[in-house]
Amino acid sequence: MKNHWPGLRTKRRRRFLAAGLCVAALAGMPMSLAQAAYLETPSLAQSVTEGVLPPVADRLPSLPLTVEFSGDGLTPGRQGGELRTLISNPRDVRYMTVYGYARLIGRDRDLRLVPDILARVDNFEDRVFTLHLRPGHKWSDGAPFTSEDFRYFWEDVAMNPDLSPNGPGPEFEVDGELPEVEFPDAVTVRYSWAKPHPDFLERQTRARPLFLFLPAHYLRQFHARYAEPQALAAAVAGAKAQNWKVLHHRLDDMHQSDNPALPSLQPWIPVRALSGNSYVFQRNPYYHRVDRNGRQLPYIDRVIMNLADSRLIPAKSNAGESDLQAKGLSFSDLTVLKQGEGRSGYRTLLWPISSGSQIALYPNLNYTQPGIRSLLRDVRFRRALSLGIDRHLINRLLYFGLAEEANNTVLPQSEFYERRFALEWAMYDPVQAGQLLDEVGLAGRDASGLRQLPDGAPLQIIVETADASRETGDVLQLIAADWRRIGIDLFIKPSQRETLRANVYAGRAMMSVWAGLDTGIPDAHMSPDELAPLAQDQLQWPFWGQHFQTGGKAGEPPDLEPARELLSLAGEWRQAPAARRREIWRRMLEIHAGQLFTIGVISGVRQPVVVSKRLRNIPEEAYYGWSPGAYFGVYRPDQFWFDSPVAGGAAQP
C-alpha cells in the first residue's frame, strides 16, 4: 500500500505521559517581569482607558501560559483582524469550541499531552489526578475561575438527580465506581479512583472534551438550590422553559457556543445570539495565553461564521469569501479551488484526513424491521456487501488513484495497523459476494434481476445520508451500480443530520453513511471505546450503546457474541498493563476486520484547506480530523495571525 503522507509517518507518532509521571507546567514568565512586559491589545485599549476593562496584566493569570513559538516555522505575530469562515448549518457554531481548543490538558502539534488551562497535573498510578489551576485565571466576564467551578459541576449538576438522572455518566466510572472528588483549596482539584482510569487525562484533550467544570457564578441564578424562588420562576417563564431544570440545561452547554451570556475560557466568545446569517465571536479579554513578546492571545480579534448553502461553499471559497475553510470542501472540489487561488488571494493546502475511512457504510444492527435486521446481523451478508464494492474504480474515478482502497480500520501511521485489517473482505469479488448472498437465502431473483426476500419482495437497501457533498453522492451512486450487479437495489435517502441521528437511534434507519473511525491513528494510551458498543451515537448499534450509557435503563444489551467480546475487551483495557492494552487493541481491530460492523470504502484521502495568503502560522502539512486533532484545534488558531494591517487591528512590530 502506497504511503501518500510523506514526512508524517515517523514525525507524528504520538508520545504520551507514562503512568505516575507529573505533567510538567509549561513555562510562564516571572510575575514582575511579565507584568512589565505585557502589551495592551490595540482593539481593547479604549475599553481599558474608559475603565470598562482592567489593564492586560490584571486580566491574565498570575502565571499565564507563555507560547515560545519554537520550531515548525512558527513566529510571534501581530494582533488584530477578522477571520471569516463558512458554515452550512447554524448548529455548526459549536465548532468554535473545537477550533478554539482551550482544554485543561491539550495536545501540541506533535500530539503530545501538555497542560493548557491547568498549570500542571500530578498523576499517581493513573488512579489519583491532582489538577492545579492557574492562580488569578478568570472567566471571559472577569469572574475568578477556581475549584468552586469544579465543585458546582460535580455536586450541583453531575451528582444532582434533578439535572443528571443517570448520574455523572460512564466516563467517570471505573468498574461501576465513581471517583472521590476533593477541593483542597481554590486552585486545586483532586479525583481519586481505587483502580486506574487510564484515559481520564486523554479525555480532556478531545475535540469534545470531558467537561469537569461550569461557571458557578453565572449558573447559580438558574439552580433551585441557590436562586431566589420568585426570581427563578420569572426566569423560567421569561425563557418559556418547562421548569428550572430545562432552563439550566439550555444555558449550561459549554460545547454548543449558543449562549452568549455563558462565560467561557475559549479564545473567542459569542457576542451575538444565533440569528441571521452571520455569527460573531469576539476575542476573550481574559484569555490565559500570551506570546513571548508579552502580547495576549488570540492574535485575531474576531471570527465571523457566515451561513451558506453547503452546495455553495466551494464556489464561495473560490471567490475569496473565507479566510480559512475546510468544512464543506472535499477532494472533488480541488479543481475549482485551484482555479480561484490567484484571483482571490488564497492557497489550497491538502491535509491527510485522519479518520479510519473517508466514507463508510453503517448497517444498523438494531433496525426494527425483523426480516432486514436478521440479514444485517448475518456476517455473510455484510461481507457480501463489502465484496460487492469496486473500490478500485471509486479510487480511480473520484480520487485520481491517490487514495487507499481499504476497509474502515486504523491507518498505516498507527502502531496497530496491519495490512490484513485494511484488506480483509475489501477486495472486489462479485462472484464470491453472490455465493454469500445465495448462502443466506437470497438466491431467488425477480424479472429485473434483483434478489428476492423470503416474502418475494425485491431486496432494497436504503442508505440515509446527511452529507450533501457531491463526493458522498458520487460514491453512493457507484456503489449502487456495483450492488445492482449482484442483485441488490441501493436507494439513497437524503436527510438532515438531526433527522438521520433520530432515525438511527430509534432503529428506523436501515443503513447510514458517515466517515469511519474518528481516531484513525491511535496508540495504546488511547481508549478503544470507539470499537465497542458503548455509545448511542455509534450508528451501527445504537440500542446497544444506549444500554451501556444508561446503565441498562434504555436500549438493549448486545446479543451477538463478537459485540459482547468487544464490550468485554474495552472493559479489560482499562485495567490492563501496557503490553496487554496493545494486544486488546489488535484483537478488537481483528474482530472488526472479520465482522464488518462498518463497511469502509476508501481512506487516505486529502482534505482541501483554503487559507488566506495573509494568514500565518498555518502548518503546510498536518492531519485533519475530529480525533485527535480537533480539526484545526491542535494547531492552535489562537496563534494564527494576519501578516498585513487588516480591519480591527493596527500594524505592530
C-alpha positions as CSV (number, residue, x, y, z in Angstrom):
1,M,0.0,0.0,0.0
2,K,1.4,3.4,-1.0
3,N,2.4,6.0,1.6
4,H,0.8,9.2,0.3
5,W,1.7,11.1,3.5
6,P,5.4,11.8,3.2
7,G,7.1,13.1,6.4
8,L,4.2,12.3,8.6
9,R,4.7,8.6,9.3
10,T,7.5,8.9,11.8
11,K,7.2,12.6,12.8
12,R,3.6,12.3,14.2
13,R,3.9,9.1,16.2
14,R,2.3,10.1,19.5
15,R,4.2,10.2,22.8
16,F,2.1,10.1,25.9
17,L,2.7,10.5,29.6
18,A,3.6,7.4,31.5
19,A,1.6,6.4,34.5
20,G,2.7,8.1,37.7
21,L,4.5,11.0,35.9
22,C,3.7,14.6,36.6
23,V,2.6,16.7,33.7
24,A,5.2,19.5,33.9
25,A,4.0,23.1,34.0
26,L,4.6,25.0,30.8
27,A,6.9,28.0,31.1
28,G,5.4,31.2,32.5
29,M,7.3,34.4,32.8
30,P,8.1,35.6,36.4
31,M,5.2,37.8,37.5
32,S,7.1,41.0,37.9
33,L,8.8,40.6,34.5
34,A,5.6,39.5,32.9
35,Q,3.6,42.4,34.1
36,A,6.2,44.9,33.0
37,A,6.4,43.3,29.6
38,Y,2.7,42.8,28.8
39,L,1.4,44.8,25.8
40,E,-2.1,46.0,25.6
41,T,-4.2,44.7,22.8
42,P,-5.0,47.6,20.4
43,S,-8.6,46.7,19.9
44,L,-9.1,46.7,23.7
45,A,-7.1,49.8,24.6
46,Q,-10.1,52.1,24.5
47,S,-12.1,49.9,26.8
48,V,-9.1,49.9,29.2
49,T,-8.8,53.7,29.1
50,E,-12.6,54.1,29.7
51,G,-12.4,51.7,32.7
52,V,-14.6,49.1,31.1
53,L,-11.8,46.6,31.2
54,P,-8.8,46.3,33.6
55,P,-5.3,46.5,32.1
56,V,-3.9,43.4,30.5
57,A,-1.7,42.5,33.4
58,D,-4.8,42.3,35.6
59,R,-6.7,40.3,33.2
60,L,-4.2,37.5,32.9
61,P,-3.5,34.7,35.4
62,S,-0.5,35.4,37.6
63,L,1.4,32.7,35.7
64,P,-0.1,32.7,32.2
65,L,0.8,30.1,29.6
66,T,3.6,31.6,27.6
67,V,3.9,30.4,24.0
68,E,7.5,30.3,22.8
69,F,6.9,29.6,19.0
70,S,9.8,27.2,18.6
71,G,10.0,25.0,15.5
72,D,7.8,24.3,12.6
73,G,8.2,27.8,11.2
74,L,6.0,29.4,13.9
75,T,6.6,33.1,14.6
76,P,5.1,35.6,17.0
77,G,2.6,37.8,15.3
78,R,0.5,40.9,15.3
79,Q,-2.9,41.4,16.9
80,G,-6.0,42.4,15.1
81,G,-8.2,41.5,12.2
82,E,-11.3,39.3,11.4
83,L,-11.2,35.8,10.2
84,R,-14.1,34.7,8.0
85,T,-15.2,31.1,7.6
86,L,-18.3,29.5,6.2
87,I,-20.8,27.1,7.8
88,S,-23.8,25.3,6.3
89,N,-25.9,24.9,9.5
90,P,-26.5,27.3,12.4
91,R,-25.5,24.5,14.8
92,D,-22.0,24.5,13.3
93,V,-21.2,27.4,15.6
94,R,-20.3,24.6,18.1
95,Y,-17.1,24.1,16.1
96,M,-15.7,27.2,17.6
97,T,-15.2,25.2,20.8
98,V,-13.5,22.6,18.8
99,Y,-11.3,25.0,16.9
100,G,-10.6,27.2,19.9
101,Y,-9.2,24.2,21.8
102,A,-8.8,25.7,25.2
103,R,-8.5,22.5,27.3
104,L,-7.4,21.6,30.8
105,I,-4.9,19.3,29.1
106,G,-4.4,19.6,25.4
107,R,-2.1,18.4,22.7
108,D,0.7,20.2,20.9
109,R,1.4,19.9,17.2
110,D,3.2,16.6,17.7
111,L,0.1,15.4,19.6
112,R,1.8,15.1,22.9
113,L,-0.2,15.8,26.1
114,V,0.6,19.2,27.6
115,P,-1.1,21.4,30.2
116,D,-3.1,24.3,28.9
117,I,-5.8,25.8,31.2
118,L,-4.1,23.9,34.1
119,A,-0.7,24.9,35.4
120,R,0.1,21.2,35.9
121,V,-1.3,17.8,36.8
122,D,0.0,15.3,39.2
123,N,-0.8,11.7,38.1
124,F,-0.4,8.9,40.6
125,E,-0.7,5.4,39.1
126,D,-3.5,6.6,36.7
127,R,-5.7,6.5,39.8
128,V,-5.3,9.8,41.5
129,F,-5.2,13.0,39.5
130,T,-4.5,16.3,41.2
131,L,-5.3,19.3,39.0
132,H,-3.5,22.6,39.7
133,L,-5.3,25.7,38.3
134,R,-3.5,28.9,37.3
135,P,-3.9,31.4,40.2
136,G,-5.7,34.5,39.0
137,H,-7.3,32.9,36.0
138,K,-10.6,34.5,35.1
139,W,-13.7,33.6,33.0
140,S,-14.5,35.7,30.0
141,D,-16.6,38.0,32.1
142,G,-13.8,38.7,34.6
143,A,-15.1,36.4,37.4
144,P,-12.5,34.1,39.1
145,F,-12.1,30.6,37.7
146,T,-11.5,28.4,40.7
147,S,-12.1,25.0,42.2
148,E,-15.6,26.2,43.0
149,D,-16.5,25.8,39.3
150,F,-15.4,22.2,39.5
151,R,-17.4,21.7,42.7
152,Y,-20.5,23.2,41.3
153,F,-20.3,20.9,38.2
154,W,-19.7,17.8,40.3
155,E,-22.0,18.3,43.3
156,D,-24.7,20.5,41.9
157,V,-25.0,19.2,38.4
158,A,-23.4,15.8,37.8
159,M,-24.5,14.3,41.1
160,N,-27.8,16.1,41.2
161,P,-30.6,13.7,40.2
162,D,-32.8,16.6,39.0
163,L,-30.2,17.6,36.4
164,S,-28.4,14.3,35.9
165,P,-30.9,11.4,36.4
166,N,-28.4,8.9,35.3
167,G,-25.5,10.3,37.3
168,P,-22.3,11.8,36.0
169,G,-22.1,9.2,33.3
170,P,-19.9,6.1,32.5
171,E,-17.0,8.3,31.5
172,F,-16.4,8.9,35.2
173,E,-16.8,5.3,36.3
174,V,-14.2,2.6,36.9
175,D,-15.9,-0.8,37.4
176,G,-19.1,1.0,38.2
177,E,-17.4,3.2,40.9
178,L,-17.3,7.0,40.8
179,P,-14.3,8.9,42.0
180,E,-13.8,10.7,45.2
181,V,-13.6,14.3,44.3
182,E,-11.9,16.8,46.6
183,F,-11.4,20.6,46.5
184,P,-8.4,21.3,48.9
185,D,-8.2,25.0,48.0
186,A,-9.3,27.5,45.4
187,V,-6.7,26.3,42.8
188,T,-6.6,22.5,43.5
189,V,-9.0,19.7,42.5
190,R,-8.4,16.0,43.1
191,Y,-10.0,13.0,41.5
192,S,-9.3,9.6,43.1
193,W,-10.3,6.1,42.0
194,A,-9.5,2.8,43.6
195,K,-8.5,1.4,40.3
196,P,-6.8,3.0,37.2
197,H,-8.7,5.3,34.9
198,P,-6.1,5.4,32.1
199,D,-7.8,7.7,29.7
200,F,-9.0,10.3,32.2
201,L,-6.4,12.9,31.0
202,E,-6.7,11.9,27.4
203,R,-10.4,12.6,27.5
204,Q,-9.6,16.3,28.4
205,T,-7.8,16.6,25.1
206,R,-10.6,15.6,22.8
207,A,-12.5,17.7,20.3
208,R,-15.4,17.4,22.6
209,P,-13.7,17.0,26.0
210,L,-15.0,15.5,29.2
211,F,-16.0,18.8,30.8
212,L,-15.3,18.9,34.6
213,F,-16.4,22.5,35.4
214,L,-19.1,25.0,34.8
215,P,-19.3,28.8,35.6
216,A,-20.9,28.6,39.0
217,H,-21.3,32.3,39.5
218,Y,-23.5,32.5,36.4
219,L,-25.5,29.3,36.6
220,R,-26.4,29.5,40.3
221,Q,-29.1,32.0,39.3
222,F,-30.9,29.2,37.4
223,H,-30.4,26.5,40.1
224,A,-33.1,25.8,42.6
225,R,-30.6,25.2,45.4
226,Y,-29.3,28.8,45.1
227,A,-31.7,31.0,43.3
228,E,-34.4,33.0,45.0
229,P,-37.7,31.2,44.1
230,Q,-39.6,34.1,42.7
231,A,-36.6,35.2,40.5
232,L,-36.1,31.7,39.3
233,A,-39.8,31.3,38.4
234,A,-39.6,34.6,36.5
235,A,-36.5,33.4,34.6
236,V,-38.2,30.1,33.7
237,A,-41.3,31.9,32.5
238,G,-39.3,34.5,30.6
239,A,-37.4,31.8,28.7
240,K,-40.6,29.8,28.1
241,A,-39.0,26.8,29.7
242,Q,-40.9,23.9,31.2
243,N,-39.1,24.2,34.5
244,W,-35.8,25.3,36.0
245,K,-34.1,22.1,35.0
246,V,-34.8,22.6,31.4
247,L,-33.7,26.2,31.6
248,H,-30.4,25.2,33.3
249,H,-29.7,22.6,30.6
250,R,-30.5,25.1,27.9
251,L,-28.0,27.6,29.3
252,D,-25.1,25.4,30.6
253,D,-23.8,23.7,27.4
254,M,-20.0,24.5,27.2
255,H,-19.7,22.9,23.8
256,Q,-22.5,24.4,21.7
257,S,-21.4,28.0,21.7
258,D,-25.1,29.0,21.5
259,N,-25.4,31.1,24.7
260,P,-23.6,34.4,24.5
261,A,-24.2,35.0,28.2
262,L,-22.4,31.8,29.3
263,P,-18.9,32.7,30.5
264,S,-16.1,30.9,28.7
265,L,-12.4,30.1,28.8
266,Q,-12.1,29.8,25.0
267,P,-10.1,32.3,22.9
268,W,-13.2,33.7,21.2
269,I,-16.7,34.0,22.7
270,P,-20.0,34.5,21.0
271,V,-21.3,38.1,21.2
272,R,-24.4,37.7,19.1
273,A,-27.4,35.4,19.6
274,L,-27.8,32.8,16.9
275,S,-30.0,34.6,14.4
276,G,-29.5,35.9,10.9
277,N,-26.7,34.6,8.6
278,S,-23.6,35.7,10.5
279,Y,-22.4,34.6,13.9
280,V,-19.7,36.8,15.5
281,F,-17.1,35.6,18.0
282,Q,-15.0,38.2,19.8
283,R,-11.7,37.8,21.5
284,N,-11.8,36.8,25.1
285,P,-10.2,39.6,27.0
286,Y,-9.3,37.3,29.9
287,Y,-7.7,34.5,27.8
288,H,-4.8,32.8,29.6
289,R,-2.2,32.6,26.9
290,V,0.5,35.1,25.9
291,D,3.3,35.1,23.4
292,R,6.9,35.5,24.3
293,N,6.7,39.2,23.4
294,G,4.0,39.9,26.0
295,R,1.1,40.0,23.6
296,Q,-2.1,38.4,24.8
297,L,-3.6,35.7,22.5
298,P,-5.6,35.2,20.4
299,Y,-4.0,37.4,17.8
300,I,-7.1,37.6,15.7
301,D,-9.8,39.9,17.2
302,R,-12.9,38.4,15.7
303,V,-14.1,35.2,13.9
304,I,-17.1,35.6,11.6
305,M,-19.0,32.4,10.8
306,N,-21.2,33.1,7.7
307,L,-24.1,30.8,6.9
308,A,-24.1,29.4,3.4
309,D,-25.8,26.7,1.4
310,S,-23.5,23.7,1.6
311,R,-23.5,23.4,-2.2
312,L,-22.2,26.9,-2.5
313,I,-19.2,26.6,-0.1
314,P,-16.7,25.6,-2.8
315,A,-17.8,28.4,-5.0
316,K,-17.8,31.0,-2.2
317,S,-14.3,29.8,-1.2
318,N,-13.2,30.2,-4.8
319,A,-14.5,33.8,-4.7
320,G,-12.4,34.6,-1.6
321,E,-15.2,34.7,0.9
322,S,-13.4,32.6,3.5
323,D,-10.0,33.1,5.1
324,L,-9.8,29.6,6.5
325,Q,-12.1,26.8,5.2
326,A,-12.2,23.0,5.3
327,K,-15.8,22.2,6.3
328,G,-17.9,21.9,3.2
329,L,-15.0,21.1,0.9
330,S,-14.0,17.8,-0.5
331,F,-11.3,16.4,-2.7
332,S,-13.7,16.7,-5.7
333,D,-13.6,20.5,-5.2
334,L,-9.9,20.7,-5.8
335,T,-10.0,21.8,-9.4
336,V,-12.4,24.7,-8.7
337,L,-10.4,25.7,-5.6
338,K,-7.1,25.8,-7.5
339,Q,-8.7,28.0,-10.2
340,G,-9.5,30.7,-7.7
341,E,-6.2,30.9,-5.9
342,G,-4.5,33.7,-7.9
343,R,-7.7,35.8,-8.2
344,S,-8.9,35.5,-4.7
345,G,-5.7,35.6,-2.6
346,Y,-5.7,32.2,-1.0
347,R,-3.8,28.9,-1.3
348,T,-5.1,25.4,-1.1
349,L,-3.4,23.0,1.3
350,L,-4.0,19.3,1.2
351,W,-4.0,17.7,4.6
352,P,-4.4,13.9,5.1
353,I,-7.7,13.0,6.7
354,S,-7.1,11.1,10.0
355,S,-10.4,9.1,10.1
356,G,-10.3,5.4,9.5
357,S,-12.3,5.7,6.3
358,Q,-13.3,8.7,4.3
359,I,-16.7,7.2,3.7
360,A,-18.2,4.2,5.5
361,L,-21.5,2.4,5.5
362,Y,-23.1,1.6,8.8
363,P,-25.6,-1.3,8.8
364,N,-28.0,-0.7,11.7
365,L,-27.9,-4.0,13.6
366,N,-30.8,-2.6,15.7
367,Y,-33.1,-1.9,12.7
368,T,-36.6,-2.6,13.9
369,Q,-37.9,-4.5,10.8
370,P,-37.2,-8.1,11.7
371,G,-36.5,-9.5,8.2
372,I,-33.9,-6.9,7.2
373,R,-32.5,-6.8,10.7
374,S,-31.7,-10.6,10.5
375,L,-29.9,-10.0,7.2
376,L,-27.9,-7.1,8.5
377,R,-26.8,-9.2,11.6
378,D,-25.6,-12.0,9.3
379,V,-21.9,-11.5,8.8
380,R,-22.1,-13.3,5.4
381,F,-24.5,-10.6,4.2
382,R,-22.2,-7.8,5.4
383,R,-19.2,-9.5,3.8
384,A,-21.1,-9.8,0.5
385,L,-21.9,-6.1,0.6
386,S,-18.3,-5.3,1.1
387,L,-17.0,-7.7,-1.6
388,G,-19.6,-6.2,-4.0
389,I,-18.0,-2.7,-3.9
390,D,-15.4,-1.9,-6.6
391,R,-13.1,0.3,-4.5
392,H,-10.5,0.5,-7.2
393,L,-13.0,2.1,-9.6
394,I,-14.1,4.6,-7.0
395,N,-10.5,5.5,-6.3
396,R,-9.6,5.9,-9.9
397,L,-12.7,7.9,-10.9
398,L,-13.1,10.2,-7.9
399,Y,-9.6,10.4,-6.3
400,F,-7.2,10.1,-9.3
401,G,-5.9,6.8,-7.8
402,L,-4.3,8.6,-4.9
403,A,-6.5,7.2,-2.0
404,E,-6.2,3.8,-0.3
405,E,-8.7,1.1,-1.2
406,A,-9.4,-0.2,2.3
407,N,-11.9,-1.0,4.9
408,N,-12.7,1.1,8.0
409,T,-9.7,0.5,10.3
410,V,-6.7,2.3,11.7
411,L,-4.3,4.0,9.2
412,P,-0.7,3.0,8.4
413,Q,0.6,5.7,10.7
414,S,-0.8,3.8,13.8
415,E,1.3,1.3,15.6
416,F,-1.7,-1.1,15.4
417,Y,-2.0,-1.0,11.6
418,E,-2.0,-4.4,9.9
419,R,-2.5,-4.7,6.1
420,R,-4.9,-7.6,6.6
421,F,-7.2,-5.4,8.7
422,A,-7.5,-3.0,5.8
423,L,-7.9,-5.5,3.0
424,E,-9.9,-8.4,4.6
425,W,-13.2,-8.7,2.7
426,A,-12.4,-5.4,0.9
427,M,-11.3,-6.8,-2.5
428,Y,-13.8,-6.6,-5.3
429,D,-15.2,-10.1,-5.9
430,P,-18.7,-10.1,-7.1
431,V,-18.7,-13.8,-7.7
432,Q,-17.9,-14.6,-4.0
433,A,-20.4,-11.9,-3.0
434,G,-23.1,-13.7,-5.0
435,Q,-22.2,-17.0,-3.4
436,L,-22.5,-15.5,0.1
437,L,-25.9,-14.0,-0.8
438,D,-27.1,-17.4,-2.0
439,E,-26.0,-18.9,1.3
440,V,-28.1,-16.5,3.3
441,G,-31.2,-17.5,1.4
442,L,-31.3,-14.8,-1.3
443,A,-30.8,-17.0,-4.4
444,G,-34.1,-16.1,-6.0
445,R,-34.4,-13.2,-8.3
446,D,-37.2,-11.2,-9.9
447,A,-37.6,-10.4,-13.6
448,S,-35.4,-7.3,-13.2
449,G,-32.6,-9.4,-11.7
450,L,-33.0,-8.2,-8.1
451,R,-32.7,-10.7,-5.4
452,Q,-35.9,-11.5,-3.6
453,L,-36.5,-11.6,0.2
454,P,-38.4,-14.6,1.6
455,D,-41.7,-12.8,1.1
456,G,-41.0,-12.2,-2.5
457,A,-40.2,-8.5,-2.2
458,P,-37.1,-7.2,-4.0
459,L,-34.0,-6.7,-1.9
460,Q,-33.6,-3.0,-1.4
461,I,-31.1,-1.4,1.0
462,I,-32.0,2.2,2.0
463,V,-28.9,4.3,2.9
464,E,-29.6,7.5,4.7
465,T,-27.1,10.3,4.3
466,A,-26.9,13.7,5.8
467,D,-23.9,14.7,3.7
468,A,-25.0,16.9,0.8
469,S,-21.5,16.9,-0.8
470,R,-21.0,15.8,-4.3
471,E,-18.3,13.4,-3.2
472,T,-20.6,11.3,-1.0
473,G,-23.3,11.3,-3.6
474,D,-20.9,10.1,-6.3
475,V,-19.5,7.3,-4.1
476,L,-23.0,6.1,-3.3
477,Q,-24.0,6.1,-6.9
478,L,-21.0,4.0,-7.8
479,I,-21.8,1.6,-5.0
480,A,-25.4,1.4,-6.2
481,A,-24.2,0.4,-9.7
482,D,-21.9,-2.3,-8.1
483,W,-24.6,-3.7,-5.9
484,R,-27.1,-3.8,-8.7
485,R,-24.7,-6.2,-10.5
486,I,-25.0,-8.6,-7.5
487,G,-28.8,-8.2,-7.3
488,I,-29.2,-5.5,-4.7
489,D,-31.0,-2.2,-5.1
490,L,-29.5,0.7,-3.2
491,F,-31.8,3.6,-2.5
492,I,-30.2,6.8,-1.4
493,K,-32.3,8.7,1.1
494,P,-31.0,12.3,1.7
495,S,-31.6,13.7,5.2
496,Q,-30.5,16.3,7.8
497,R,-28.0,15.4,10.5
498,E,-30.5,15.6,13.3
499,T,-33.1,13.6,11.4
500,L,-30.6,10.9,10.4
501,R,-29.4,10.5,14.0
502,A,-33.0,10.4,15.3
503,N,-33.9,7.7,12.8
504,V,-30.8,5.6,13.6
505,Y,-31.3,6.0,17.4
506,A,-34.9,4.8,17.1
507,G,-34.0,1.9,14.8
508,R,-35.8,3.4,11.8
509,A,-32.8,3.8,9.6
510,M,-31.7,0.6,7.8
511,M,-28.2,1.8,6.9
512,S,-26.4,5.2,7.0
513,V,-23.3,6.7,5.6
514,W,-20.7,8.6,7.6
515,A,-17.0,8.9,8.0
516,G,-15.1,6.0,9.5
517,L,-13.3,5.7,12.8
518,D,-12.8,9.1,14.4
519,T,-9.4,8.0,15.7
520,G,-7.5,6.5,12.7
521,I,-4.1,6.9,14.3
522,P,-4.3,5.6,17.9
523,D,-1.7,4.1,20.2
524,A,-2.1,2.0,23.3
525,H,-2.7,5.0,25.6
526,M,-5.9,5.9,23.7
527,S,-9.1,4.2,24.6
528,P,-10.5,1.7,22.1
529,D,-14.1,2.6,23.2
530,E,-14.9,3.6,19.6
531,L,-14.7,-0.1,18.7
532,A,-17.2,-1.4,21.3
533,P,-20.9,-0.8,21.7
534,L,-20.6,1.9,24.3
535,A,-22.5,4.9,22.9
536,Q,-25.8,5.7,21.2
537,D,-24.1,7.7,18.5
538,Q,-22.3,4.6,17.1
539,L,-24.5,4.3,14.1
540,Q,-24.1,0.5,13.7
541,W,-25.6,-0.4,17.1
542,P,-27.4,2.5,18.8
543,F,-29.6,0.3,21.1
544,W,-26.6,-1.4,22.5
545,G,-24.8,1.9,23.1
546,Q,-27.9,3.3,24.8
547,H,-27.9,0.2,27.1
548,F,-24.4,0.9,28.2
549,Q,-24.7,4.6,28.5
550,T,-27.8,4.4,30.7
551,G,-26.7,1.5,32.8
552,G,-29.3,-0.7,31.3
553,K,-32.2,1.8,31.7
554,A,-32.7,2.1,28.0
555,G,-31.7,0.2,24.8
556,E,-30.8,-3.4,24.6
557,P,-27.8,-5.5,25.7
558,P,-25.7,-6.8,22.8
559,D,-26.9,-10.2,21.7
560,L,-24.2,-11.0,19.1
561,E,-21.1,-12.8,20.6
562,P,-18.5,-10.7,18.7
563,A,-20.1,-7.5,20.0
564,R,-20.1,-8.9,23.6
565,E,-16.5,-9.7,23.2
566,L,-15.7,-6.2,22.1
567,L,-17.6,-4.8,25.2
568,S,-15.6,-7.1,27.4
569,L,-12.3,-6.2,25.8
570,A,-13.0,-2.5,26.2
571,G,-13.6,-3.0,29.9
572,E,-10.4,-5.1,30.3
573,W,-8.3,-2.4,28.6
574,R,-9.0,0.0,31.4
575,Q,-7.2,-2.2,33.9
576,A,-4.6,-3.9,31.8
577,P,-0.8,-3.2,31.7
578,A,0.6,-1.5,28.6
579,A,1.6,-4.7,26.8
580,R,-1.9,-6.2,27.2
581,R,-3.5,-2.9,26.1
582,R,-1.7,-3.3,22.8
583,E,-3.0,-6.9,22.5
584,I,-6.5,-5.7,23.2
585,W,-6.4,-3.1,20.5
586,R,-5.2,-5.6,17.9
587,R,-7.8,-8.1,18.9
588,M,-10.6,-5.6,18.7
589,L,-9.4,-4.4,15.2
590,E,-9.2,-8.1,14.2
591,I,-12.8,-8.6,15.2
592,H,-13.9,-5.6,13.2
593,A,-12.0,-6.6,10.1
594,G,-13.7,-10.0,10.1
595,Q,-17.2,-8.9,11.2
596,L,-17.5,-5.7,9.1
597,F,-19.8,-4.0,11.6
598,T,-19.0,-1.0,9.4
599,I,-18.0,-1.2,5.8
600,G,-15.3,1.2,4.8
601,V,-14.9,2.3,1.2
602,I,-11.8,4.4,0.8
603,S,-9.2,6.0,3.1
604,G,-6.1,8.2,2.9
605,V,-8.0,11.0,1.2
606,R,-6.6,14.5,1.3
607,Q,-8.7,17.4,2.7
608,P,-8.6,20.7,0.9
609,V,-7.9,23.5,3.3
610,V,-8.4,27.0,1.9
611,V,-6.0,29.5,3.6
612,S,-5.8,33.3,3.0
613,K,-2.3,34.2,1.8
614,R,-2.2,36.8,4.6
615,L,-2.7,34.2,7.3
616,R,0.3,32.9,9.2
617,N,1.3,30.0,11.5
618,I,-0.8,27.5,9.5
619,P,1.1,24.2,9.0
620,E,1.7,23.3,5.5
621,E,1.3,19.6,6.2
622,A,-0.9,18.4,9.0
623,Y,-3.6,15.8,9.9
624,Y,-7.2,16.8,9.5
625,G,-9.8,15.1,11.6
626,W,-12.0,15.1,14.7
627,S,-9.7,13.0,16.8
628,P,-7.1,13.6,18.0
629,G,-6.6,16.8,16.1
630,A,-9.9,18.6,16.8
631,Y,-9.7,19.7,13.1
632,F,-7.7,22.9,13.4
633,G,-7.6,22.8,17.2
634,V,-4.2,21.2,17.9
635,Y,-2.6,23.7,15.5
636,R,-3.8,26.5,17.9
637,P,-5.9,29.0,15.9
638,D,-5.3,31.5,18.7
639,Q,-1.7,31.7,17.3
640,F,-2.8,32.3,13.7
641,W,-2.3,35.9,12.6
642,F,-2.6,38.2,9.5
643,D,0.7,39.5,8.2
644,S,-0.6,42.9,7.0
645,P,-2.8,45.5,8.6
646,V,-6.4,44.4,8.5
647,A,-9.7,45.7,9.7
648,G,-9.8,45.7,13.5
649,G,-6.1,46.0,14.2
650,A,-3.1,48.1,13.6
651,A,0.3,47.2,12.3
652,Q,2.7,46.1,15.1
653,P,6.4,45.3,15.1
